């Protein structure tokens, strides 16, 4: 299994620190709003990487954080007149719903930055003690130049950064020893949440949060650190500097980054009116279509989102789902005869598809080629499997397609079509439960309907529903 390592700029054979085990950290979202489709790409890509490594027999400790203290969260809280914690808690729950709808599995651990403040204070104190950080009137900065390898991930030169990019010289630079030193701890402003520290009442800088959470839940040295390519500099570069100066050992061995997502060949932005949340997409498509779309290109290739490409993804996914459904029908109606020698020979061909699939995924998670293999298997099913075959053979072919789909996190079985009469009956039952103040039962019915692809909308005119 090979991964392209941003650190070395080449594909490398993956060798974990501990045989059979993988420690993996993926930077999660800052939770001040519903997640957008740009957030969705790393979630889907690295969930697929995790699934594939588990398929290959690794035990994966997968950690992905929620940044729940940030300027944007505070701004949203002030706008709504509520606490930053309330904003973060609300959007963490909404994010988890979107992840479930995209079939992104929960991480082994989802740490929250605000619960790890003591560890951050401890790491900052250690960096000050070792001479890598300094306090100026309650703000603690990291001495970038003291870490001789600074720039090794982004392949940037410190002198070029200082001379050629004034945008990197953040406010408050007159306090710093060097304009490129970055903040580890900052004092509170009026109305902001804060924590007590040896330097000031304040909060941590963004970069220190991930260093501390990775160390606590995975160890001082980890196998894989991943995220979007926009995080390479300065976020991941700064994580390396902090972690390696504090711990005295390499931070992460393999750095994986997914490329940007564009909308109709333009960068996604609210000002251009081409900003889409995952919920926006859910109004038009099953989110399995979004997942399929994201995996139809290599994760390191820029991906262009458009209505035409989403329609193409929807049609392509339907072809696979219909093939699986047809095999289910054939299996249910097949006789009880034994599998023939010819069928057993054909199953060897089926197994060869899995080998080809693994070869694609072993080559830096080439999900585009892996999907092509599933289509080859679908073609095999459509041309080589019929009602004349044994149920055991048909089942084996169907299960192989489902297995490869599941490695990519694709749900390939058709949802049972729910009749309108059954929906109305369950809504009546829910209304009766609410009237009887049996809210647990009412919630249970609502959740069951949602599992069946039916979303309820409580309005002034009564309960409305829609298929999702």
N, C-alpha and C positions, 0 to 999 in steps of 0.2 A: 504494500500500500504506500503510495507516494503522495505527498502534499507539496504545493508550491509554498515555500517559506519566504515571506516578505523580508525577513531578516537577512537571508543569504541570496535572495533573488534567483532561486532555482528550486526545481523539484527535488525533494529528498525522500529517501526511504523512511517511513515512520517507524521509529523504535521507541517505545514508551520507557519511562524511567523505571517502572515496575512491570515486569512481564505480565501480560494479561489484563493490565489495568490502565485506564486513561484518566488523567485529570484535565478538565477542560473548563475554561472560563470564557464566557461570552458577555460583552458589555450590553446591558439591557437599556430600556428607554427611560427618559426623564418624564415622569408622569404628571403632566399638567393639562393634558387634553387627550382625546381619543387618538390611538395610534394611526399613523398614515401608512400608505403602501410602501414608502421607503423604509419605515421601521420593520415592515413585514418581511422584507427580503432576507436580512440576516437571521431573523427568527426561523424562517422556513429552511434556509440553506443549512444552518448549523444544527437544527433539529434533525435534518436528513443525514448530516455527517454523523451525528450521534447514533441514529438508528442503524446506519451502515456499519459503524464500528461494533455495535452490539451484535449485528448479524454475523460479523466476522469473529465473534466470540469474546470480545473485550467487555470488561465491566467498566462502564463509564460513569465517573463522578462529574456531573454536569452542573456548573454553577452559573447562574445568570441573575444579575442584580436588578433592582429598581432604584433609580436615583430619585429619592423622595424629599430632597431639600435642594433648592436651586432658585435662582433669580426669577425664572419663568413661573415656577410654582407659587412663589411669594407674590408676584404680580397678579396672578390669577386669584389668589386668596384675597388680596386687597380689593380687587375689582368686585368680588362677590360678597365681601364683608364676612368671610369665614376664615378659619385657621388654615395654615399651609398643610397641616396634617390631614384635615378633612378633604382638601383638594387631592392630595396624594393618594389617600385611602380610596377615594371614589374612583380615580382613574386606574389604580392598580387592579381593582375588581373588573372594570370595563376592559382593561388590557387582557386580563386572564380569560374573559369571555371570548374576545376576538381570537386569542391564541387557540382556545378549544375549538372554535369554529373553523380555524385553518388546520386543525389536527396537529397542532404543535404541542408536544407533550410537556407537562410541567417539568421544570428543572429538578435535579436532585435537591438543590437548595436555591431559593430565591431570596437572597439577603436584602435587607433594606438599609440604606446608608445611615439613617438616623438611629438605628439600633447598634451601630458599630462605632460610635463616636469614641468610647474609651480606647479602643484599639488604634484609632487614628491619632489620638493624643499621644499614645505610647510610641507609635512609629515616628511622629514628628519630634518628640523628645529625644529619641535615639539618633535621629538625623542631626539635631542641634549638637548633641553630645559628641558626635563623630566629626563635627565641623562642616557638615554638608548643608546646614540650614542656619538661618539667623533671624532674630526677632527685632523688628523696628516698630516700636510703639504699639505692640499688640498684633501686628501683622507678621506672620512668619513666612520667609521666602526660602526657596531651594537655590543653592549656589550651582547654577548650571555648568559653569566652567570647571568646577572641581571634579565633575564626573567626566573623565577623559574620553569615554566612549559615547558621549551624548551625540545623537544624530545617527547612530548605527542602524536603527530600524528604518527611518525615513530617508537615509542616505543623504542627509543635509549637513552642510558645513556651518559651524557656529559663526564664523566670521562673515560668511555670506548672508546668513540670517540677520545678523546685526546690521550689516551695512546696507543690504538691499531690500529689506522688507519692513518698512516703518509700521505697518499694521500690526506687527507682532509686539510692538513696544506698548504694552498696556498701560492704563492710567496708574498713577502712583509711582511711575518709574523713577522719579527724583529720590524716592526713599531707598531704591535698590542699589546694591553694589554694582550690578550689571543689568542693563535693560532686558536681557533674556531670562533673568531669574523669574521663577513662577511662584505663585502663592500656594502655601500649604495650609494656612489658617488665616482667617480674616475677621476683624472685629465686627460686631453687629451694627446695623444701622437702625434707626428708629422704626419700631413696629415689626422688626424681623425676628424670627425664632432664633434662639441662641443657646449655647451650652457653655458651662464654666470650663476654663482651661488655665494653665499656668501663665498664659500670655495675655488673654483678654476674654471677655464674654463674647462669643462669636460662633463661627461655624467653619467646617473644613472646606478647603478647595476641592474642586471636582476630582482632580487626578488622584489625590491621596486615597479617596474612597475605595476605588477599585483595587489599588495595591493592597489595602488592608483586608478587604473581603476575600480576595484571591488567596492571600496568605492564611487567613483564618480557616477557610473551608477546604483548601486544597493543599496548602503547604508553601514553604519558601520558594521551592522550584516546581514548576508545573509543566505538563506536556504541551498543551495547546492553549493559546490565547487567541480569541477571534472577535471579529466585529466588522463594521463597514469601513471602507477605505478612507472615509472622511475622518476616522479616528486615529489613523497612523500618526499624524502630527497635528497638534502637539500631544493629544491625550495618551496614546500608547507609548510614545517616546518618553514622556514624563513619568509614566508608570514604571518603565524600565529603570530610569534614573533613580527614582525613590527606592524601589524594591531592591535593586542590586547594591546600592550604597548602604541600605539598612541591613540587609541580610547577608551580604558578602558572597553571593552566589548567583549564577544566571537565573533570571526570573522565569522566562518561558522558552521552551526549546523550539516550538513551531508557532509561527504567527500567520494566521489565515485571515484574509480580508476579501469581502465581496465588493464588487464594483457598484457604481451608482445606478439608480433607476431614473430614467428620463420619461417625460410625458410628451408624446407626439414630437419626439426629438428635441424637447426643451427641458431645462431643469425645472423640477416641480417647485412652485412657489405660490403663495396666496395672492401676491400682487398680479401674477399672470392669469389667475383664475383657473389654474390647472392642478389644484391641490386636492387630493382625494384621500379620505380616511378609508380604513378597511370597512367601516360601516356603510360608506357610500357605495362601495363595490358590492357589498352584501345585498343591497337593495335590487341589484340587477342580476347577480350571479350567485350560485352556490360557491362558497369560498374554496371548495376543492378545485374549482376552475382557476382561481387566483394562484393556488399552490402549484397546480400543473403548469401554469404560465411561467411562474418564477423558476421552475426546475427545467423548463424547456430550453434554457440557455445555460452555458457554463457560468458558474458563480463569479468568476473573475472577469467576465465580459460585461460591458455596459449593457443594460437591458432597457429597451424602449417599450413603454406601455402605451397601448392605443386600443380603441374600441374594436378595430379590425382584428388585432392580435388576440384580444380576449375572446372574440367570437370564434376565431380559429382554434383557440385552446379548448373552448367549450365543445366544439364539434369533435375535436380529436379525442378528448376525454370520453365523450359519449360513445365513440366507436369502441373503446376498450370496455366500458361499462356494458354496452349492448352485447358484446362478445361473451362477457362473463355471465350475463343474464341468459343468453342462449344456451350456454353450457349447463347452467343450472336446470333449465327446462329439459334438455336432453338427458341429463343425469337422472332427474326425477321420473322420466318416462322410459328409461332403459330397462332391459330385462336383468335377470339375476345371473346371467352366464359368467363364466370365469374369464379373466383377462387372457387373451390369446398370446402366442409367442410373438406374433407380428406387432401386437400392441405393446408388448414389453420392450421390443426393439425400438419402437417409435418413442417410448418414454425416455430412452437414452438420448434421443434428439432433443426432447424437452429439457432434460437436465443440462444439455450443452448450452441452452439459452441462458441458464443461470450462471454458468461459467463465464459466458460472454458478458453478461450483466456485471458480474464481479470485476472482470478485467477493466470495464469502462469506469466503474466506481473507484477501483484501485488507482486509476490514473487521475489523481487530483480531483476526485469526486465529479467525474464527467457525467452529470445527470442527463444531459441532452442525449448522449450516446446510450445511456442506460434506458431512457424512454424509447429510443429506437428499437432496442432489443425487445421490449415489451410489445411493441407493434409487430415485430417479426413473429413473436409467440402468438399474438392474436391472429395473424395471417395463417399460421400453422393450424390454430384451432378452427378457423373458418373453413379451411380447405381439407383438413385431414380428420376432422372429428364429425361424426354424424350419429343419427339414431341407431345405426347398425352396431356401434361400438358398445363395449361393456360399460356398466355404470362406474366400475373401478377405474377404468382408463379415462373416462370423461372427467371424473372427479379429480384425478391426478393432474390433468391438464389445467383444469379450472383453479385448483389450489396453487399451482405454480404461478399463474398470472396474479392471483391475489397476494401471494407471498412477495413477489417482486414489487408489486404496487405498494404493499405495506412498508417495505424498506424505504420507499420514497415518501411514505406518509400519505399515500393516495388511497382513498376509500373507493373501491371499485364495485361494490355491491349496490344494486338499486335500492333506494328507499321504498318501503311499502307504500303504495298509493293509498292515502286515507280518504274515505268517502265523506262527502259533506254532511250527510246525515249523522255519521259517527262523531264528527267534530261538534255539530250542534248539540248532540246528546251529552257530550262531555262538558260543553260550556254550561248547559243547564244544570248538570250535576255540580259544577264549580260554583255557580250562582247560589244553589241551594246550600252548599257548604258555607259560603260566605254569610248567608242569611242566618245560618245556625251558629255563626261565629267560630266555625271549625276552620280556622285560617290555615292550619297545617295541611288539611286535606285539600283546600283550595289551591295552595301553592304546589302541592304534589301533582294535581291535575294539570296545572299550568306548565310545570316542568315536563310532564309526560307528553303533553301536546307539542312542546318545543322540541323534544327528542324525535317526535314524529314529523318535524319540519313545519309546525304550525305555531305562529306567533300571535298571542292575544294582545289586543289594544283596548284598554279600558277608557272609554270616552263618555262625555255627557249624554250622548245619544244611546249609550249601552255598550256592550262588548262587541268589538269587531275583530276579525282575524284575517291573517294573510299567510300564504305559503312562503317559506324562506328556504 
